[in-house]
Amino acid sequence: MNIEEREIEAAPDLASDDPWTLHWTPIVAGALATCAASSIMITFGAAIGLGVSSTAPTWRDASVALWVLSGIFLILLALISFGCGGYLAGRCRAPYGSPVTDETERRDGLHGVTSWALAVILGTSLAALVALGAASRPSNLTQPRTTTEPAVLSYEIDSLFRSAHQPPSFDLAPLRAEAGRVLMTSSSHSGVSGDDRAYLVRLVTATTGLAGGDAEHRVDSVIANSKTAISHARASTIILAFSLAAALLFGAIAAWAGAEAGGRHRDGAPLSDWMLHANRFGRSRSIWQRSLSEGT
């Protein structure tokens, strides 16, 4: 009986030494800290114009340098926010009672990566809720005039059918949607076909009253502007997708490294050589406090 009782009492200790055991309190705390830090930096970046994309028509006139700078800011945001969250997850994790070893660092890093994953899920869910809320409350500044026309070409379609003598009761919604679908082909390899161009010319002539030459000039100008707008929208989407993927990848690395640093601070162990430059202020402060205590 005594042997069985000893085996039962030793079971929890064996379970606590399982390398896959996770402490969810520091993980959740690290994920929440990541979301808070990223929210602050996203707000700051949007305030100074470092948004990766925008619904404003003027965004299409932005330079490639601004797009690249916005992507770099997104990666920097991920490094800082996920690093802070990983550090908190490793710093708050309860030690297993063993000395600092590679296994301890792996456990701390596992907590940091788990905190990273939870923060990604929370951030994605929050972004989806914000997007659903924005979609349920359409704005005239961000939504096209008709639901069937491409939003990226709303300004070009406005230019195509602009007229000072248009009857107020004339419904342009079906024509705008059809013209938008035609203009979307301007970004293809063959471009807008001759038949589609001739149809747009007749459409502009019938709705605006422009003469044949003026209508052709307007259609050609709108087709060229539509091709440019679609190209800029594609470039912005590619940069956004690449920046997000790179930011999440670097965020996982930062969370792992931050958790290892937090675990070393928790156990009172020195940082690794590649982390020493990040602890200069802490060492200087401890030396300054030690000199004060010795002087007193």
N, C-alpha and C positions, 0 to 999 in steps of 0.2 A: 504494500500500500504506500509506503514512504517513497519507493522508487517511482510509482505512478504519479504521485503528487509532485515530485520534483520535475518529472517530464512535463506535466501540465503547466507548472509555473515557468518552466524555461521556454515554453512555446511562444509567448509574446516577445521575448528577447530575440528569438530567431526570426520572427516575423518582422521585427523592427530593423534587423540587419539585411533585409531583402533589398537588393540594389534598385529594384523597381518600385519601392514604396514611395509614394508622393505625399507631401504635406500640402493640403489644398489651401490652407489659410495664407501662407506666403505667396502661393501662386495667384490666388485671387487678388491679393493686395498688389502684387506686381502688375497684374493686368489692368487693374483700375488706375494705378499710377501711370502706366503707359498711355491709357486713353486720355487721362487728364493732361499729361504733358503734350501729347500730340494735338489735342484740341486747342491748347494755348498757342502752339506754334503754327497750326493751320490758320487760326484767326489772325495771327501776326503776319503770316505770309500773304493772306488775302488782302490785308489792309495796305501792304506796301506794293501790291500788284504782282505777286509771285504765284498766282494761280496757274495751274497747268493748263486749264481750259476755261472758257468763259462763254456765256450765251450772248454776250454783247457783239454786235456786228463789227465793232472796231477791233475785236480780238483777231480777226482774220488779217488785219494789217500789221500785226505784231511781227517782229523780226524773229529769225531762227534763234538768235542769241537769247532772246527772252524765253523762248520755249526750253532751250537747253538749261538756262539758269533756273527756271522753274523746276525742271527735273532734278537738277543737282540739289535744290532746296528740299525737295521731297525725300531724297536719299539721306540728306543730313538730318532731316526731321526724324526719319526712322532710326538712324543711329543713336540719336540723343534720347528719344522717347523709349525705345525698346531697351537701350542700355540702362536707363534709369529703372525701368520695370524689372529687368533681370537682376540688377544689383539689389533691389529691395527684396526680390524673391529669395536670393541667396543669403542676404544679410539676416532676414527674419526666420529662415529655416532653422528648426531645432537641430543641434548637432547630434550625431549618432554616438558620441562618446569615444570615437576612435581618433587617433592622431591624424594630422593633415596628410593625406596620401592622394595618389592619383584617383583612387576610387571615390574619395570624398569630393574631389573636384568634378568628377563625372556626375556624381549625384547632384551637386549644386548646378552644374550646367544643364542637367535634365530638368530641374525645376525652372531654370530660366527659359528654356525652349518651350516648356509647357505653358509658362506665363505668356510667352510670345504668341503661341497658338490661341490661347484664350483671348488675348487682346485683339488678335486679328478677327476672331469670330464676333467679338463684341463690337468692334469698329465696323465690320461689314453689316451687321444687323442694324446698327444705328444709322449708317449711310442709307440702307434700304428703307428704313422708316422715314427718314428725311425726304428721300426721293418720292416715296408714295404720298407723303403729305404735300409735297410741291406739285405732284401730278394731279392731286384732287382739287387743288386751288390754282387753276391756270391763270397766268398773267398776260396781259396784252403785250408786254415788253418781251416776253420769252416764248410765247406761243404763236404759231402761224395763224393767219386769218381764217384758214380752213384746216380741218383736221386731216385732209387727204393730201395736202401739198407738202413737199419736203421743207422742213423748218430751216435747213441750211441755206435754202435759196429764196427765202421769203422776200428779202430786199430786192433781189434780181427780178422776181415776179412782179413786185410793186413797180419797178422801173419799166417793165415790159408793158404793163397795162395803164401806165400813168396818162391821164388825160384831164384837161380842164373842162371839157364839155360832156362828160359822161352822165347819162341819166341816173338820178339817185336810186331809182327802183330797179336798176339793171343788176341781176345777180351774176357775179363773176366767179362764184365758188367752183362750179364745174370746169370752167375754162382755166382758172388758176391751177387747179389740180392737174388737168391734162397738160398744160404748159410746163408745170413743174416736172412731170414725168418725162417730157421730151427733153428738157434742159438737163436732166440727170444723165442723159446719154452723152453729154458734151465731154465727160471725163473718160469715155471709152477710147479705144485705139482708133476706131473709125470716126469718132465724133458724131455730131448731129448729121443725119442723112439729108440729102437734098430735098426729099419729099417733106420731111419734118420741118426743115427750114422754110420751105415755101408755105407750109400750113401755118406756121407761126406768123409769117408775113401777112397772110390773109386774115389771120385772127387779130393781129394788131391793127390792121387797116379797118376792119369792121368795128372794133370796139373803141378805138381812139380817133378815127377819122383822119389819120395821117396818110399822106400820099405814098405812092409805091416806093420811091427812093428813100424817103425818110423812114418808112416802116422797115425797109431792108437794113438801113444803117442801125436802127435801134435793135433789131433782132440780132445782128452780128455782134453788136456791142454787148448785149445781154448774154449771148452764148459764150463769148470770151470771158466775161466776168464770172459766169457760172462755173466755167472750168477752173478758174483760179480759186474760187471759193471752195469748191469741192476738194481741190488739191490741198489747200490750207487746212481744211477740216480733217482730211486723212492724215496729214503730217502731225497735227495736234493729237489725234487719236493714237497714232503709233508712239509718239513720245510719251503720252500718258500711260499707255500699256507697258512700255519698256521701263519707265520710271517706277511704276508700281511694282513690277516684278523684281527689279533690282533693289528697291527699297525694302521689300519683304525679305529678300534673301539676305541683304546686309543687316536687316533688323534681327533675323534669327541668330546671326553670328554675334551681333552686339549683345543680345540677350544672354547668350551662352557665356561670353566673356564677362559681362557685368555680373552674372550670378557667381562666376568663379571668384571675381574680385570681392563681392559681398561675402562669400563664404570664408575667404582668407581674413577679411576684417573681423568677421564673427569669431573665428578661431584664434585671432591674435597672431596670425602667421604673416610673414613678409610677402609682398606681392611678387609676381614673376617679373623677370627682367623687362619684358615688353610692356608691363603695367607700371613700372616705376615712375615714369614721367608724369603719370596721372596722380601720383601720391606725393608730389613735391611739396604742395601747400600743407598737407597733413603732417609731413615730417618736419617742415619748418616751424609749424605751430607747436608741435610737441617739444622740439628743441627749445623754443622760446619759453614755453611754460616750465620746462625743466630748469632752465637758467634762472627763472624768477623764483622757483621754489628753493633752489640752492642758495640764492642771494638772501632770502629771508631766514 
